[in-house]
Amino acid sequence: MKILLISSEAIPYCKTGGLADVVGTLVRELLSAGEDVRLFIPYYSAMVPSFGIEDTGKRFTLTVRGRRYEAGLFRHENTCLVSIPGLFDRKGLYGESGADYPDNDLRFSVFSRVVLHFIKSTDFRPDIIHLNDWQTALVPLYLKELQKKDEFYSGIGTLLTIHNIGYQGIFPPSSLATIGVDRSLFTIDGLEFYGNLNLLKAGIIFSDFINTVSGRYAEEITTPGYGFGLEGVLKMRKDRLVGILNGIDYDLWSPETDSYLYRRYSARDLRGRALCRYWLMKSSGLFPKSGYPMISYVGRFASQKGLELIIKVIPWLMQQGFPMVVLGMGDREIERELLSLSAEHDEHLFVYPGFDEKFAHMVYAGSDMILLPSRYEPCGLVQLIALRYGCVPVARNTGGLADTIDDYNVYEDSGTGFLFDEYNPSCFMEALKRALSAFPMRKRWYAMMRRGMEKDYSWKSSVARYRELYQRVVEEVRR
């Protein structure tokens, strides 16, 4: 099968978040499984390293609202990089200094149209095109509206993956002219969304199938509490909506082989983990009382991740003398609050506002438990990594967290973490206290760690499900 993925980011070329990890790893795993795969991404020339990237010499000019955009096609292995001077030669992928670029509708609509042209100019005609998030969600619309008379594109299936429905690509109605779409599509049954234009909605309507990154999240986004206004259109397409859990790269995330760790360890031999814990304590300046767990948070400073709940429980944790390490970046106000708490409780709380790859690995390896009280969580990679490293999650029972963490049952001595349902401080505190009460029961705690470490959340099963879904899409389209 010929598979084409289109994304706004992918490792190892460019990254702002988990989307890049998922797309880049999925491409690699599909290739390893013997599939014929190509990936198209923008060529962010100011950011993407030029390692081995070759100019194919192919060029295409697209005129939008009287302005000409000269696109060039570059290539590295199975990845095609689309260069569009003036649109993708900036310092950021989506914006700078915390603000989105105001012309992101222009940037990604031009990219999508140019990709369709370059596909035709190469020798690779895909059976299926796999889109990712709102930045590429116009491709199915362009195929069915602008290219419907071109035989080359006939019979190509489309799949849109929603990695996080909280980001939809919403623009004013004037953007219709920018993206080159007829105004007749600007209706409640089309691209209109509370008076604005919604690009993700376009993808949901025009794609042959839609999927998201966990089974629980696929159900949640069809409800008002999680659909961010798109629950109605998703519910109408529920027969074409599938949940496939993301995986993690065990070549990168494994305590048995991790070169960043002070000492390596495994589920069979946890002795090295105690040394990792000591390294983390020393590096962060925290030396807890004997028998106290090391608690951590790793991730974006964002309201989605439940930082307001963490900030509310930190004073209580500090009063009890529990040590905590926080690593992440994002919302400046959240960062200021965390740093203020750290200054007030410097003996027990260490906040690292930023990201350091080695330190992140050591936090997973040296922490006893990790806090994940997300408002919503499409899949989540943090809990998958934490489980692999024997770090027990305390998490909200939502999305991918619910699909990957088994709540601890003290009577059956089963489970891999501690879950809570309602998004409020008291429910979060109850789950946290359950974890803190279980920690002194060392034999049971070690058994729980090992259960988590032995779970298989690699990409192997996820890729198998994607291949099955691709086949289903292709068969449906060709009927």
Number of C-alpha atoms within 10 A of each C-alpha: 14 14 22 22 24 27 22 26 26 26 17 12 19 21 17 14 13 16 20 19 21 21 21 22 20 23 24 13 18 19 15 10 13 9 15 16 18 20 22 26 22 29 29 24 17 13 16 16 13 12 8 9 15 14 14 12 8 12 17 15 12 15 10 14 9 7 8 10 17 15 21 20 22 20 17 15 10 14 21 24 24 24 23 24 15 10 21 21 17 16 12 16 22 19 14 11 6 10 8 12 15 11 14 18 22 17 20 23 21 22 29 26 19 23 23 15 14 20 18 13 13 9 8 15 16 21 20 22 23 24 27 26 25 29 26 25 33 27 28 27 19 20 21 15 13 15 15 13 11 10 8 12 18 15 16 18 26 25 27 28 25 25 22 19 21 15 13 20 18 20 19 13 17 11 17 18 13 16 21 16 17 11 12 8 14 18 12 11 12 17 26 20 20 10 13 16 25 24 25 24 25 23 29 30 20 22 25 21 26 27 24 26 25 25 20 22 30 25 20 18 24 22 16 12 11 21 20 15 18 21 20 15 17 22 16 12 16 17 10 16 22 19 22 23 26 24 24 23 17 17 11 12 19 21 28 18 15 19 14 15 24 20 20 20 23 19 20 9 11 17 13 18 25 16 18 23 22 16 19 23 21 11 12 22 16 20 16 16 10 6 9 16 20 23 24 24 24 22 20 19 24 18 15 14 20 23 23 18 22 20 15 13 16 20 15 12 17 19 10 11 16 21 27 26 23 25 20 19 17 15 13 13 11 17 20 12 13 23 19 13 18 21 14 13 17 17 18 24 27 24 21 18 18 14 14 11 8 12 18 17 23 23 30 30 32 29 28 23 28 26 25 27 32 24 19 25 25 28 29 22 19 19 26 26 25 25 28 29 31 31 29 30 32 28 25 28 26 23 26 27 29 21 15 22 24 18 19 19 12 11 6 7 12 15 17 27 26 25 26 21 14 13 17 14 16 14 17 26 18 14 22 22 14 16 21 16 10 14 19 13 10 11 9 15 19 16 17 21 25 23 19 28 25 15 14 16 21 16 20 16 14 19 21 14 15 17 16 11 17 22 15 13 21 19 12 13 16 10 6
